[in-house]
Amino acid sequence: SIQGALLRMNRSIQSEGTFGIMKNNRWYKRIVRKGMEQVRLEIFLVSIGHNLYKYHNKRLRLKKAA
């Protein structure tokens, strides 16, 4: 349906920014592990690193504003 197509398009736009940041700003170009479970682990670790970086910057901004 048209509504489903719009939802899929919106989801792809939202996640595209995060993956672009991870690839360009964090120099993460490709998955080096083999096997589905290892690939999941690698993406999980990269995602944790990305979220910790965002959390750290947010804490610094809040500390600076206070």
Predicted model as a PDB file, atoms N, CA, C, CB and O in Angstrom, pLDDT in the B-factor column:
MODEL        1                                                                  
ATOM      1  N   SER A   1       0.833  -1.188   0.000  1.00 80.00           N  
ATOM      2  CA  SER A   1       0.000   0.000   0.000  1.00 80.00           C  
ATOM      3  C   SER A   1       0.876   1.249   0.000  1.00 80.00           C  
ATOM      4  CB  SER A   1      -0.947  -0.001   1.212  1.00 80.00           C  
ATOM      5  O   SER A   1       2.080   1.181   0.245  1.00 80.00           O  
ATOM      6  N   ILE A   2       0.267   2.354  -0.271  1.00 85.00           N  
ATOM      7  CA  ILE A   2       1.004   3.624  -0.296  1.00 85.00           C  
ATOM      8  C   ILE A   2       1.500   3.981   1.098  1.00 85.00           C  
ATOM      9  CB  ILE A   2       0.117   4.758  -0.849  1.00 85.00           C  
ATOM     10  O   ILE A   2       2.624   4.457   1.254  1.00 85.00           O  
ATOM     11  N   GLN A   3       0.664   3.754   2.116  1.00 84.00           N  
ATOM     12  CA  GLN A   3       1.069   4.067   3.490  1.00 84.00           C  
ATOM     13  C   GLN A   3       2.272   3.210   3.910  1.00 84.00           C  
ATOM     14  CB  GLN A   3      -0.114   3.844   4.466  1.00 84.00           C  
ATOM     15  O   GLN A   3       3.196   3.716   4.548  1.00 84.00           O  
ATOM     16  N   GLY A   4       2.267   1.936   3.561  1.00 81.00           N  
ATOM     17  CA  GLY A   4       3.389   1.058   3.877  1.00 81.00           C  
ATOM     18  C   GLY A   4       4.664   1.491   3.170  1.00 81.00           C  
ATOM     19  O   GLY A   4       5.750   1.442   3.746  1.00 81.00           O  
ATOM     20  N   ALA A   5       4.527   1.915   1.921  1.00 82.00           N  
ATOM     21  CA  ALA A   5       5.697   2.387   1.175  1.00 82.00           C  
ATOM     22  C   ALA A   5       6.273   3.639   1.817  1.00 82.00           C  
ATOM     23  CB  ALA A   5       5.330   2.666  -0.290  1.00 82.00           C  
ATOM     24  O   ALA A   5       7.493   3.782   1.892  1.00 82.00           O  
ATOM     25  N   LEU A   6       5.433   4.538   2.277  1.00 79.00           N  
ATOM     26  CA  LEU A   6       5.909   5.753   2.946  1.00 79.00           C  
ATOM     27  C   LEU A   6       6.609   5.417   4.256  1.00 79.00           C  
ATOM     28  CB  LEU A   6       4.743   6.717   3.206  1.00 79.00           C  
ATOM     29  O   LEU A   6       7.629   6.021   4.586  1.00 79.00           O  
ATOM     30  N   LEU A   7       6.064   4.449   5.011  1.00 77.00           N  
ATOM     31  CA  LEU A   7       6.712   4.038   6.261  1.00 77.00           C  
ATOM     32  C   LEU A   7       8.089   3.430   5.995  1.00 77.00           C  
ATOM     33  CB  LEU A   7       5.830   3.030   7.014  1.00 77.00           C  
ATOM     34  O   LEU A   7       9.047   3.736   6.705  1.00 77.00           O  
ATOM     35  N   ARG A   8       8.192   2.575   4.982  1.00 77.00           N  
ATOM     36  CA  ARG A   8       9.478   1.971   4.643  1.00 77.00           C  
ATOM     37  C   ARG A   8      10.484   3.036   4.215  1.00 77.00           C  
ATOM     38  CB  ARG A   8       9.304   0.930   3.531  1.00 77.00           C  
ATOM     39  O   ARG A   8      11.655   2.969   4.589  1.00 77.00           O  
ATOM     40  N   MET A   9      10.038   4.007   3.439  1.00 75.00           N  
ATOM     41  CA  MET A   9      10.919   5.070   2.993  1.00 75.00           C  
ATOM     42  C   MET A   9      11.410   5.890   4.187  1.00 75.00           C  
ATOM     43  CB  MET A   9      10.202   5.971   1.976  1.00 75.00           C  
ATOM     44  O   MET A   9      12.589   6.237   4.254  1.00 75.00           O  
ATOM     45  N   ASN A  10      10.520   6.200   5.126  1.00 72.00           N  
ATOM     46  CA  ASN A  10      10.883   6.972   6.298  1.00 72.00           C  
ATOM     47  C   ASN A  10      11.887   6.213   7.160  1.00 72.00           C  
ATOM     48  CB  ASN A  10       9.641   7.317   7.110  1.00 72.00           C  
ATOM     49  O   ASN A  10      12.842   6.805   7.663  1.00 72.00           O  
ATOM     50  N   ARG A  11      11.681   4.912   7.334  1.00 69.00           N  
ATOM     51  CA  ARG A  11      12.615   4.110   8.136  1.00 69.00           C  
ATOM     52  C   ARG A  11      13.988   4.069   7.483  1.00 69.00           C  
ATOM     53  CB  ARG A  11      12.080   2.679   8.326  1.00 69.00           C  
ATOM     54  O   ARG A  11      15.001   4.146   8.178  1.00 69.00           O  
ATOM     55  N   SER A  12      14.040   3.950   6.178  1.00 65.00           N  
ATOM     56  CA  SER A  12      15.340   3.889   5.507  1.00 65.00           C  
ATOM     57  C   SER A  12      16.082   5.209   5.638  1.00 65.00           C  
ATOM     58  CB  SER A  12      15.165   3.530   4.027  1.00 65.00           C  
ATOM     59  O   SER A  12      17.306   5.217   5.761  1.00 65.00           O  
ATOM     60  N   ILE A  13      15.373   6.310   5.615  1.00 64.00           N  
ATOM     61  CA  ILE A  13      16.007   7.622   5.775  1.00 64.00           C  
ATOM     62  C   ILE A  13      16.538   7.778   7.190  1.00 64.00           C  
ATOM     63  CB  ILE A  13      15.013   8.756   5.449  1.00 64.00           C  
ATOM     64  O   ILE A  13      17.636   8.302   7.379  1.00 64.00           O  
ATOM     65  N   GLN A  14      15.785   7.336   8.184  1.00 64.00           N  
ATOM     66  CA  GLN A  14      16.208   7.494   9.567  1.00 64.00           C  
ATOM     67  C   GLN A  14      17.465   6.700   9.884  1.00 64.00           C  
ATOM     68  CB  GLN A  14      15.099   7.078  10.491  1.00 64.00           C  
ATOM     69  O   GLN A  14      18.370   7.228  10.531  1.00 64.00           O  
ATOM     70  N   SER A  15      17.548   5.463   9.455  1.00 66.00           N  
ATOM     71  CA  SER A  15      18.720   4.640   9.774  1.00 66.00           C  
ATOM     72  C   SER A  15      19.907   4.993   8.894  1.00 66.00           C  
ATOM     73  CB  SER A  15      18.387   3.160   9.621  1.00 66.00           C  
ATOM     74  O   SER A  15      21.051   4.751   9.279  1.00 66.00           O  
ATOM     75  N   GLU A  16      19.663   5.552   7.740  1.00 68.00           N  
ATOM     76  CA  GLU A  16      20.746   5.866   6.822  1.00 68.00           C  
ATOM     77  C   GLU A  16      21.722   6.868   7.429  1.00 68.00           C  
ATOM     78  CB  GLU A  16      20.187   6.408   5.519  1.00 68.00           C  
ATOM     79  O   GLU A  16      22.929   6.766   7.208  1.00 68.00           O  
ATOM     80  N   GLY A  17      21.222   7.819   8.177  1.00 71.00           N  
ATOM     81  CA  GLY A  17      22.094   8.816   8.802  1.00 71.00           C  
ATOM     82  C   GLY A  17      23.048   8.204   9.804  1.00 71.00           C  
ATOM     83  O   GLY A  17      24.229   8.551   9.824  1.00 71.00           O  
ATOM     84  N   THR A  18      22.562   7.301  10.635  1.00 73.00           N  
ATOM     85  CA  THR A  18      23.400   6.660  11.639  1.00 73.00           C  
ATOM     86  C   THR A  18      24.488   5.821  10.987  1.00 73.00           C  
ATOM     87  CB  THR A  18      22.554   5.794  12.565  1.00 73.00           C  
ATOM     88  O   THR A  18      25.645   5.872  11.407  1.00 73.00           O  
ATOM     89  N   PHE A  19      24.129   5.045   9.962  1.00 73.00           N  
ATOM     90  CA  PHE A  19      25.136   4.231   9.288  1.00 73.00           C  
ATOM     91  C   PHE A  19      26.140   5.111   8.554  1.00 73.00           C  
ATOM     92  CB  PHE A  19      24.471   3.257   8.311  1.00 73.00           C  
ATOM     93  O   PHE A  19      27.318   4.763   8.473  1.00 73.00           O  
ATOM     94  N   GLY A  20      25.700   6.227   8.027  1.00 72.00           N  
ATOM     95  CA  GLY A  20      26.621   7.153   7.371  1.00 72.00           C  
ATOM     96  C   GLY A  20      27.623   7.730   8.342  1.00 72.00           C  
ATOM     97  O   GLY A  20      28.800   7.868   8.010  1.00 72.00           O  
ATOM     98  N   ILE A  21      27.171   8.071   9.545  1.00 74.00           N  
ATOM     99  CA  ILE A  21      28.072   8.578  10.583  1.00 74.00           C  
ATOM    100  C   ILE A  21      29.078   7.507  10.972  1.00 74.00           C  
ATOM    101  CB  ILE A  21      27.276   9.042  11.823  1.00 74.00           C  
ATOM    102  O   ILE A  21      30.269   7.788  11.099  1.00 74.00           O  
ATOM    103  N   MET A  22      28.605   6.277  11.164  1.00 74.00           N  
ATOM    104  CA  MET A  22      29.514   5.206  11.546  1.00 74.00           C  
ATOM    105  C   MET A  22      30.545   4.941  10.451  1.00 74.00           C  
ATOM    106  CB  MET A  22      28.730   3.931  11.852  1.00 74.00           C  
ATOM    107  O   MET A  22      31.709   4.680  10.756  1.00 74.00           O  
ATOM    108  N   LYS A  23      30.141   5.002   9.194  1.00 71.00           N  
ATOM    109  CA  LYS A  23      31.062   4.695   8.111  1.00 71.00           C  
ATOM    110  C   LYS A  23      32.044   5.832   7.845  1.00 71.00           C  
ATOM    111  CB  LYS A  23      30.289   4.383   6.855  1.00 71.00           C  
ATOM    112  O   LYS A  23      33.236   5.582   7.668  1.00 71.00           O  
ATOM    113  N   ASN A  24      31.574   7.060   7.815  1.00 70.00           N  
ATOM    114  CA  ASN A  24      32.448   8.171   7.440  1.00 70.00           C  
ATOM    115  C   ASN A  24      33.190   8.771   8.620  1.00 70.00           C  
ATOM    116  CB  ASN A  24      31.649   9.241   6.765  1.00 70.00           C  
ATOM    117  O   ASN A  24      34.398   8.993   8.530  1.00 70.00           O  
ATOM    118  N   ASN A  25      32.515   9.036   9.709  1.00 68.00           N  
ATOM    119  CA  ASN A  25      33.144   9.728  10.826  1.00 68.00           C  
ATOM    120  C   ASN A  25      33.912   8.798  11.752  1.00 68.00           C  
ATOM    121  CB  ASN A  25      32.107  10.463  11.611  1.00 68.00           C  
ATOM    122  O   ASN A  25      34.813   9.252  12.457  1.00 68.00           O  
ATOM    123  N   ARG A  26      33.586   7.522  11.771  1.00 66.00           N  
ATOM    124  CA  ARG A  26      34.268   6.583  12.661  1.00 66.00           C  
ATOM    125  C   ARG A  26      35.209   5.654  11.890  1.00 66.00           C  
ATOM    126  CB  ARG A  26      33.243   5.757  13.439  1.00 66.00           C  
ATOM    127  O   ARG A  26      35.789   4.745  12.485  1.00 66.00           O  
ATOM    128  N   TRP A  27      35.369   5.856  10.607  1.00 67.00           N  
ATOM    129  CA  TRP A  27      36.262   5.073   9.747  1.00 67.00           C  
ATOM    130  C   TRP A  27      35.942   3.582   9.803  1.00 67.00           C  
ATOM    131  CB  TRP A  27      37.715   5.304  10.150  1.00 67.00           C  
ATOM    132  O   TRP A  27      36.850   2.752   9.747  1.00 67.00           O  
ATOM    133  N   TYR A  28      34.674   3.237   9.911  1.00 69.00           N  
ATOM    134  CA  TYR A  28      34.244   1.840   9.904  1.00 69.00           C  
ATOM    135  C   TYR A  28      33.737   1.537   8.508  1.00 69.00           C  
ATOM    136  CB  TYR A  28      33.138   1.558  10.990  1.00 69.00           C  
ATOM    137  O   TYR A  28      32.629   1.937   8.152  1.00 69.00           O  
ATOM    138  N   LYS A  29      34.523   0.843   7.721  1.00 69.00           N  
ATOM    139  CA  LYS A  29      34.194   0.663   6.305  1.00 69.00           C  
ATOM    140  C   LYS A  29      33.532  -0.663   5.987  1.00 69.00           C  
ATOM    141  CB  LYS A  29      35.425   0.794   5.487  1.00 69.00           C  
ATOM    142  O   LYS A  29      32.620  -0.714   5.163  1.00 69.00           O  
ATOM    143  N   ARG A  30      33.977  -1.746   6.629  1.00 72.00           N  
ATOM    144  CA  ARG A  30      33.412  -3.039   6.256  1.00 72.00           C  
ATOM    145  C   ARG A  30      33.455  -4.013   7.424  1.00 72.00           C  
ATOM    146  CB  ARG A  30      34.160  -3.622   5.060  1.00 72.00           C  
ATOM    147  O   ARG A  30      34.229  -3.860   8.368  1.00 72.00           O  
ATOM    148  N   ILE A  31      32.609  -5.004   7.326  1.00 73.00           N  
ATOM    149  CA  ILE A  31      32.549  -6.058   8.331  1.00 73.00           C  
ATOM    150  C   ILE A  31      33.676  -7.045   8.029  1.00 73.00           C  
ATOM    151  CB  ILE A  31      31.142  -6.772   8.340  1.00 73.00           C  
ATOM    152  O   ILE A  31      33.819  -7.493   6.891  1.00 73.00           O  
ATOM    153  N   VAL A  32      34.468  -7.382   9.033  1.00 74.00           N  
ATOM    154  CA  VAL A  32      35.623  -8.249   8.801  1.00 74.00           C  
ATOM    155  C   VAL A  32      35.396  -9.679   9.302  1.00 74.00           C  
ATOM    156  CB  VAL A  32      36.848  -7.661   9.475  1.00 74.00           C  
ATOM    157  O   VAL A  32      36.199 -10.564   9.008  1.00 74.00           O  
ATOM    158  N   ARG A  33      34.338  -9.912  10.038  1.00 78.00           N  
ATOM    159  CA  ARG A  33      34.090 -11.246  10.584  1.00 78.00           C  
ATOM    160  C   ARG A  33      33.267 -12.080   9.610  1.00 78.00           C  
ATOM    161  CB  ARG A  33      33.372 -11.150  11.940  1.00 78.00           C  
ATOM    162  O   ARG A  33      32.581 -11.548   8.738  1.00 78.00           O  
ATOM    163  N   LYS A  34      33.349 -13.395   9.776  1.00 86.00           N  
ATOM    164  CA  LYS A  34      32.588 -14.312   8.936  1.00 86.00           C  
ATOM    165  C   LYS A  34      31.602 -15.075   9.797  1.00 86.00           C  
ATOM    166  CB  LYS A  34      33.522 -15.286   8.182  1.00 86.00           C  
ATOM    167  O   LYS A  34      31.892 -15.395  10.949  1.00 86.00           O  
ATOM    168  N   GLY A  35      30.454 -15.361   9.246  1.00 89.00           N  
ATOM    169  CA  GLY A  35      29.419 -16.080   9.969  1.00 89.00           C  
ATOM    170  C   GLY A  35      28.394 -15.101  10.524  1.00 89.00           C  
ATOM    171  O   GLY A  35      28.734 -14.008  10.977  1.00 89.00           O  
ATOM    172  N   MET A  36      27.153 -15.511  10.478  1.00 89.00           N  
ATOM    173  CA  MET A  36      26.069 -14.608  10.866  1.00 89.00           C  
ATOM    174  C   MET A  36      26.188 -14.157  12.322  1.00 89.00           C  
ATOM    175  CB  MET A  36      24.723 -15.285  10.647  1.00 89.00           C  
ATOM    176  O   MET A  36      25.979 -12.981  12.622  1.00 89.00           O  
ATOM    177  N   GLU A  37      26.516 -15.064  13.217  1.00 91.00           N  
ATOM    178  CA  GLU A  37      26.601 -14.708  14.639  1.00 91.00           C  
ATOM    179  C   GLU A  37      27.745 -13.727  14.892  1.00 91.00           C  
ATOM    180  CB  GLU A  37      26.792 -15.972  15.500  1.00 91.00           C  
ATOM    181  O   GLU A  37      27.605 -12.807  15.697  1.00 91.00           O  
ATOM    182  N   GLN A  38      28.870 -13.918  14.213  1.00 87.00           N  
ATOM    183  CA  GLN A  38      30.007 -13.015  14.374  1.00 87.00           C  
ATOM    184  C   GLN A  38      29.720 -11.633  13.774  1.00 87.00           C  
ATOM    185  CB  GLN A  38      31.254 -13.620  13.722  1.00 87.00           C  
ATOM    186  O   GLN A  38      30.154 -10.613  14.311  1.00 87.00           O  
ATOM    187  N   VAL A  39      28.995 -11.611  12.671  1.00 84.00           N  
ATOM    188  CA  VAL A  39      28.614 -10.332  12.056  1.00 84.00           C  
ATOM    189  C   VAL A  39      27.685  -9.574  12.998  1.00 84.00           C  
ATOM    190  CB  VAL A  39      27.925 -10.557  10.673  1.00 84.00           C  
ATOM    191  O   VAL A  39      27.834  -8.365  13.179  1.00 84.00           O  
ATOM    192  N   ARG A  40      26.729 -10.278  13.597  1.00 88.00           N  
ATOM    193  CA  ARG A  40      25.835  -9.630  14.569  1.00 88.00           C  
ATOM    194  C   ARG A  40      26.628  -9.053  15.732  1.00 88.00           C  
ATOM    195  CB  ARG A  40      24.786 -10.630  15.093  1.00 88.00           C  
ATOM    196  O   ARG A  40      26.362  -7.937  16.178  1.00 88.00           O  
ATOM    197  N   LEU A  41      27.603  -9.814  16.223  1.00 86.00           N  
ATOM    198  CA  LEU A  41      28.437  -9.347  17.318  1.00 86.00           C  
ATOM    199  C   LEU A  41      29.201  -8.087  16.928  1.00 86.00           C  
ATOM    200  CB  LEU A  41      29.407 -10.441  17.746  1.00 86.00           C  
ATOM    201  O   LEU A  41      29.277  -7.139  17.709  1.00 86.00           O  
ATOM    202  N   GLU A  42      29.760  -8.075  15.739  1.00 85.00           N  
ATOM    203  CA  GLU A  42      30.525  -6.914  15.290  1.00 85.00           C  
ATOM    204  C   GLU A  42      29.641  -5.673  15.172  1.00 85.00           C  
ATOM    205  CB  GLU A  42      31.194  -7.209  13.948  1.00 85.00           C  
ATOM    206  O   GLU A  42      30.023  -4.592  15.620  1.00 85.00           O  
ATOM    207  N   ILE A  43      28.477  -5.825  14.577  1.00 82.00           N  
ATOM    208  CA  ILE A  43      27.553  -4.688  14.454  1.00 82.00           C  
ATOM    209  C   ILE A  43      27.110  -4.226  15.841  1.00 82.00           C  
ATOM    210  CB  ILE A  43      26.315  -5.070  13.590  1.00 82.00           C  
ATOM    211  O   ILE A  43      26.995  -3.027  16.093  1.00 82.00           O  
ATOM    212  N   PHE A  44      26.866  -5.171  16.730  1.00 86.00           N  
ATOM    213  CA  PHE A  44      26.476  -4.846  18.101  1.00 86.00           C  
ATOM    214  C   PHE A  44      27.565  -4.021  18.783  1.00 86.00           C  
ATOM    215  CB  PHE A  44      26.195  -6.133  18.904  1.00 86.00           C  
ATOM    216  O   PHE A  44      27.261  -3.014  19.423  1.00 86.00           O  
ATOM    217  N   LEU A  45      28.819  -4.428  18.657  1.00 85.00           N  
ATOM    218  CA  LEU A  45      29.918  -3.703  19.294  1.00 85.00           C  
ATOM    219  C   LEU A  45      30.101  -2.313  18.698  1.00 85.00           C  
ATOM    220  CB  LEU A  45      31.210  -4.492  19.166  1.00 85.00           C  
ATOM    221  O   LEU A  45      30.347  -1.354  19.429  1.00 85.00           O  
ATOM    222  N   VAL A  46      29.986  -2.198  17.390  1.00 83.00           N  
ATOM    223  CA  VAL A  46      30.104  -0.878  16.751  1.00 83.00           C  
ATOM    224  C   VAL A  46      28.958   0.027  17.199  1.00 83.00           C  
ATOM    225  CB  VAL A  46      30.109  -1.013  15.202  1.00 83.00           C  
ATOM    226  O   VAL A  46      29.154   1.221  17.423  1.00 83.00           O  
ATOM    227  N   SER A  47      27.763  -0.548  17.330  1.00 85.00           N  
ATOM    228  CA  SER A  47      26.605   0.230  17.772  1.00 85.00           C  
ATOM    229  C   SER A  47      26.775   0.704  19.212  1.00 85.00           C  
ATOM    230  CB  SER A  47      25.325  -0.599  17.641  1.00 85.00           C  
ATOM    231  O   SER A  47      26.435   1.841  19.538  1.00 85.00           O  
ATOM    232  N   ILE A  48      27.299  -0.162  20.069  1.00 90.00           N  
ATOM    233  CA  ILE A  48      27.553   0.234  21.464  1.00 90.00           C  
ATOM    234  C   ILE A  48      28.551   1.390  21.497  1.00 90.00           C  
ATOM    235  CB  ILE A  48      28.090  -0.972  22.297  1.00 90.00           C  
ATOM    236  O   ILE A  48      28.357   2.364  22.224  1.00 90.00           O  
ATOM    237  N   GLY A  49      29.614   1.277  20.708  1.00 86.00           N  
ATOM    238  CA  GLY A  49      30.599   2.350  20.655  1.00 86.00           C  
ATOM    239  C   GLY A  49      29.987   3.662  20.182  1.00 86.00           C  
ATOM    240  O   GLY A  49      30.303   4.724  20.718  1.00 86.00           O  
ATOM    241  N   HIS A  50      29.127   3.595  19.196  1.00 86.00           N  
ATOM    242  CA  HIS A  50      28.456   4.796  18.685  1.00 86.00           C  
ATOM    243  C   HIS A  50      27.568   5.426  19.756  1.00 86.00           C  
ATOM    244  CB  HIS A  50      27.618   4.453  17.441  1.00 86.00           C  
ATOM    245  O   HIS A  50      27.568   6.643  19.942  1.00 86.00           O  
ATOM    246  N   ASN A  51      26.810   4.581  20.458  1.00 89.00           N  
ATOM    247  CA  ASN A  51      25.917   5.097  21.496  1.00 89.00           C  
ATOM    248  C   ASN A  51      26.691   5.668  22.679  1.00 89.00           C  
ATOM    249  CB  ASN A  51      24.980   3.998  21.976  1.00 89.00           C  
ATOM    250  O   ASN A  51      26.283   6.681  23.247  1.00 89.00           O  
ATOM    251  N   LEU A  52      27.801   5.035  23.062  1.00 92.00           N  
ATOM    252  CA  LEU A  52      28.624   5.573  24.148  1.00 92.00           C  
ATOM    253  C   LEU A  52      29.224   6.922  23.769  1.00 92.00           C  
ATOM    254  CB  LEU A  52      29.740   4.589  24.510  1.00 92.00           C  
ATOM    255  O   LEU A  52      29.309   7.822  24.604  1.00 92.00           O  
ATOM    256  N   TYR A  53      29.638   7.062  22.517  1.00 89.00           N  
ATOM    257  CA  TYR A  53      30.175   8.330  22.040  1.00 89.00           C  
ATOM    258  C   TYR A  53      29.119   9.437  22.132  1.00 89.00           C  
ATOM    259  CB  TYR A  53      30.676   8.186  20.593  1.00 89.00           C  
ATOM    260  O   TYR A  53      29.402  10.545  22.588  1.00 89.00           O  
ATOM    261  N   LYS A  54      27.893   9.115  21.690  1.00 89.00           N  
ATOM    262  CA  LYS A  54      26.800  10.088  21.776  1.00 89.00           C  
ATOM    263  C   LYS A  54      26.488  10.440  23.228  1.00 89.00           C  
ATOM    264  CB  LYS A  54      25.542   9.541  21.087  1.00 89.00           C  
ATOM    265  O   LYS A  54      26.274  11.609  23.553  1.00 89.00           O  
ATOM    266  N   TYR A  55      26.460   9.437  24.100  1.00 94.00           N  
ATOM    267  CA  TYR A  55      26.179   9.665  25.518  1.00 94.00           C  
ATOM    268  C   TYR A  55      27.258  10.546  26.151  1.00 94.00           C  
ATOM    269  CB  TYR A  55      26.081   8.323  26.269  1.00 94.00           C  
ATOM    270  O   TYR A  55      26.943  11.466  26.907  1.00 94.00           O  
ATOM    271  N   HIS A  56      28.508  10.272  25.851  1.00 94.00           N  
ATOM    272  CA  HIS A  56      29.617  11.056  26.387  1.00 94.00           C  
ATOM    273  C   HIS A  56      29.511  12.522  25.959  1.00 94.00           C  
ATOM    274  CB  HIS A  56      30.959  10.465  25.927  1.00 94.00           C  
ATOM    275  O   HIS A  56      29.669  13.425  26.780  1.00 94.00           O  
ATOM    276  N   ASN A  57      29.244  12.752  24.680  1.00 92.00           N  
ATOM    277  CA  ASN A  57      29.112  14.124  24.187  1.00 92.00           C  
ATOM    278  C   ASN A  57      27.930  14.842  24.821  1.00 92.00           C  
ATOM    279  CB  ASN A  57      28.963  14.126  22.674  1.00 92.00           C  
ATOM    280  O   ASN A  57      28.012  16.034  25.119  1.00 92.00           O  
ATOM    281  N   LYS A  58      26.830  14.122  25.030  1.00 92.00           N  
ATOM    282  CA  LYS A  58      25.664  14.741  25.668  1.00 92.00           C  
ATOM    283  C   LYS A  58      25.990  15.145  27.102  1.00 92.00           C  
ATOM    284  CB  LYS A  58      24.457  13.778  25.648  1.00 92.00           C  
ATOM    285  O   LYS A  58      25.612  16.229  27.548  1.00 92.00           O  
ATOM    286  N   ARG A  59      26.692  14.274  27.823  1.00 93.00           N  
ATOM    287  CA  ARG A  59      27.069  14.615  29.208  1.00 93.00           C  
ATOM    288  C   ARG A  59      27.984  15.818  29.242  1.00 93.00           C  
ATOM    289  CB  ARG A  59      27.753  13.426  29.895  1.00 93.00           C  
ATOM    290  O   ARG A  59      27.860  16.668  30.123  1.00 93.00           O  
ATOM    291  N   LEU A  60      28.913  15.903  28.284  1.00 92.00           N  
ATOM    292  CA  LEU A  60      29.809  17.062  28.228  1.00 92.00           C  
ATOM    293  C   LEU A  60      29.032  18.349  27.941  1.00 92.00           C  
ATOM    294  CB  LEU A  60      30.891  16.850  27.153  1.00 92.00           C  
ATOM    295  O   LEU A  60      29.310  19.389  28.539  1.00 92.00           O  
ATOM    296  N   ARG A  61      28.057  18.281  27.028  1.00 91.00           N  
ATOM    297  CA  ARG A  61      27.244  19.461  26.716  1.00 91.00           C  
ATOM    298  C   ARG A  61      26.451  19.907  27.934  1.00 91.00           C  
ATOM    299  CB  ARG A  61      26.292  19.168  25.547  1.00 91.00           C  
ATOM    300  O   ARG A  61      26.362  21.102  28.218  1.00 91.00           O  
ATOM    301  N   LEU A  62      25.872  18.945  28.659  1.00 89.00           N  
ATOM    302  CA  LEU A  62      25.088  19.290  29.842  1.00 89.00           C  
ATOM    303  C   LEU A  62      25.968  19.872  30.938  1.00 89.00           C  
ATOM    304  CB  LEU A  62      24.348  18.064  30.363  1.00 89.00           C  
ATOM    305  O   LEU A  62      25.564  20.800  31.639  1.00 89.00           O  
ATOM    306  N   LYS A  63      27.154  19.333  31.085  1.00 88.00           N  
ATOM    307  CA  LYS A  63      28.075  19.837  32.092  1.00 88.00           C  
ATOM    308  C   LYS A  63      28.521  21.268  31.758  1.00 88.00           C  
ATOM    309  CB  LYS A  63      29.294  18.909  32.207  1.00 88.00           C  
ATOM    310  O   LYS A  63      28.646  22.118  32.640  1.00 88.00           O  
ATOM    311  N   LYS A  64      28.755  21.507  30.468  1.00 87.00           N  
ATOM    312  CA  LYS A  64      29.177  22.825  30.024  1.00 87.00           C  
ATOM    313  C   LYS A  64      28.066  23.854  30.203  1.00 87.00           C  
ATOM    314  CB  LYS A  64      29.613  22.773  28.568  1.00 87.00           C  
ATOM    315  O   LYS A  64      28.341  25.006  30.539  1.00 87.00           O  
ATOM    316  N   ALA A  65      26.807  23.451  29.983  1.00 82.00           N  
ATOM    317  CA  ALA A  65      25.675  24.371  30.094  1.00 82.00           C  
ATOM    318  C   ALA A  65      25.365  24.708  31.549  1.00 82.00           C  
ATOM    319  CB  ALA A  65      24.441  23.771  29.427  1.00 82.00           C  
ATOM    320  O   ALA A  65      24.815  25.774  31.828  1.00 82.00           O  
ATOM    321  N   ALA A  66      25.705  23.828  32.469  1.00 69.00           N  
ATOM    322  CA  ALA A  66      25.380  24.051  33.889  1.00 69.00           C  
ATOM    323  C   ALA A  66      26.333  24.969  34.572  1.00 69.00           C  
ATOM    324  CB  ALA A  66      25.351  22.764  34.623  1.00 69.00           C  
ATOM    325  O   ALA A  66      26.180  25.244  35.762  1.00 69.00           O  
TER     326      ALA A  66                                                      
ENDMDL                                                                          
END                                                                             
